[in-house]
Amino acid sequence: MIINKELISKNSTLLYGKMKKMYRYTFSELQKLANLESTDLCLALIQLLQENKIMQDKGPQGICYAAV
């Protein structure tokens, strides 16, 4: 698999924009919201975590993500 940094950046920007609609999301909710495959969503989440734009924590539904 070749890592495409432009695609990761594009997906993370798209995801971050959509995450502002609600406070907390599960992985599956984000997958439906952004219409991304698992790998692309994981890479976008990693990018946003590294940029400190989102946080993750463990809740009753499992790991959840929220825009900071």
Residue frames as qw, qx, qy, qz and C-alpha x, y, z in Angstrom:
[[0.000, 0.889, 0.457, 0.000, 0.00, 0.00, 0.00],
 [0.403, 0.294, -0.001, 0.867, 1.36, 3.39, -1.01],
 [0.186, -0.666, -0.475, 0.544, 0.69, 6.21, 1.45],
 [0.229, 0.583, 0.350, 0.696, -0.80, 9.23, -0.31],
 [0.254, -0.298, -0.435, 0.811, -0.31, 12.21, 2.00],
 [0.199, -0.050, -0.222, -0.953, -2.53, 14.45, -0.13],
 [0.543, -0.321, -0.657, -0.412, -5.41, 11.99, 0.14],
 [0.487, -0.363, -0.658, 0.446, -4.92, 11.65, 3.89],
 [0.099, -0.168, -0.184, 0.963, -4.95, 15.44, 4.27],
 [0.361, -0.156, -0.427, -0.815, -8.06, 15.74, 2.10],
 [0.581, -0.360, -0.716, -0.142, -9.86, 13.01, 4.06],
 [0.400, -0.320, -0.563, 0.648, -8.87, 14.47, 7.44],
 [0.075, 0.048, -0.002, -0.996, -10.13, 17.92, 6.42],
 [0.499, -0.236, -0.565, -0.613, -13.42, 16.41, 5.21],
 [0.579, -0.341, -0.723, 0.160, -13.78, 14.36, 8.39],
 [0.263, -0.209, -0.421, 0.843, -12.98, 17.26, 10.71],
 [0.238, -0.081, -0.187, -0.950, -15.56, 19.46, 9.00],
 [0.610, -0.292, -0.597, -0.433, -18.25, 16.83, 9.44],
 [0.524, -0.222, -0.711, 0.414, -17.31, 16.11, 13.07],
 [0.015, 0.059, -0.276, 0.959, -18.38, 19.58, 14.17],
 [0.495, -0.318, -0.448, -0.673, -22.06, 18.59, 13.78],
 [0.823, -0.476, -0.254, -0.178, -22.10, 16.45, 16.91],
 [0.345, -0.810, 0.449, -0.155, -19.90, 16.01, 19.98],
 [0.435, -0.408, 0.803, 0.022, -18.91, 12.32, 20.11],
 [0.773, 0.382, -0.310, -0.401, -18.67, 9.67, 17.41],
 [0.816, -0.216, 0.529, 0.085, -17.87, 5.98, 17.32],
 [0.243, -0.324, 0.705, 0.583, -15.69, 4.62, 14.54],
 [0.268, 0.389, 0.841, 0.264, -18.70, 3.18, 12.70],
 [0.131, 0.867, 0.383, -0.290, -20.58, 6.48, 12.97],
 [0.094, -0.729, 0.342, 0.586, -17.59, 8.30, 11.48],
 [0.312, -0.051, 0.827, 0.465, -17.34, 5.72, 8.73],
 [0.242, 0.651, 0.713, 0.096, -20.96, 6.32, 7.72],
 [0.019, -0.891, -0.160, 0.425, -20.67, 10.10, 8.15],
 [0.065, -0.718, 0.449, 0.527, -17.57, 10.50, 6.00],
 [0.889, 0.419, 0.064, -0.175, -18.19, 7.53, 3.67],
 [0.175, 0.724, -0.668, 0.004, -14.58, 6.35, 4.07],
 [0.870, 0.038, -0.490, 0.029, -13.15, 2.84, 4.07],
 [0.773, -0.607, -0.115, 0.148, -11.60, 1.64, 7.34],
 [0.724, -0.045, 0.038, 0.687, -7.99, 2.27, 6.32],
 [0.198, 0.552, 0.168, 0.793, -8.71, 5.76, 4.99],
 [0.473, -0.790, -0.186, -0.343, -10.68, 6.63, 8.12],
 [0.812, -0.452, -0.095, 0.356, -7.90, 5.35, 10.39],
 [0.577, 0.154, 0.082, 0.798, -5.30, 7.41, 8.56],
 [0.061, -0.689, -0.198, -0.695, -7.50, 10.52, 8.70],
 [0.654, -0.726, -0.184, -0.102, -8.07, 10.00, 12.45],
 [0.782, -0.235, -0.047, 0.576, -4.34, 9.58, 13.06],
 [0.347, 0.424, 0.133, 0.826, -3.67, 12.81, 11.14],
 [0.308, -0.749, -0.188, -0.556, -6.27, 14.72, 13.19],
 [0.783, -0.582, -0.159, 0.152, -4.97, 13.26, 16.47],
 [0.694, -0.015, 0.002, 0.720, -1.41, 14.31, 15.57],
 [0.133, 0.485, 0.149, 0.851, -2.65, 17.83, 14.81],
 [0.087, -0.234, -0.664, 0.704, -4.51, 17.92, 18.16],
 [0.337, -0.102, -0.282, -0.893, -7.77, 18.68, 16.35],
 [0.782, -0.291, -0.350, -0.426, -9.64, 15.74, 17.85],
 [0.251, -0.439, 0.770, -0.389, -9.48, 13.66, 21.00],
 [0.689, -0.070, -0.667, -0.273, -10.34, 10.05, 21.66],
 [0.316, -0.338, 0.680, -0.569, -11.60, 8.38, 24.79],
 [0.242, -0.119, -0.958, -0.100, -13.25, 5.18, 25.86],
 [0.491, -0.115, 0.189, -0.842, -16.97, 5.31, 26.54],
 [0.676, 0.037, 0.634, -0.375, -19.77, 2.79, 26.97],
 [0.810, 0.537, 0.085, -0.217, -19.91, 2.25, 23.19],
 [0.862, 0.113, 0.125, 0.478, -16.15, 1.76, 22.90],
 [0.409, -0.231, 0.110, 0.876, -13.60, 4.25, 21.62],
 [0.223, 0.875, 0.429, -0.025, -15.17, 7.60, 20.74],
 [0.467, 0.111, 0.159, 0.863, -13.77, 10.59, 18.88],
 [0.009, -0.898, -0.400, 0.184, -14.61, 14.26, 19.34],
 [0.405, 0.669, 0.020, 0.623, -13.50, 17.52, 17.76],
 [0.488, -0.342, -0.383, 0.706, -11.52, 19.68, 20.16]]
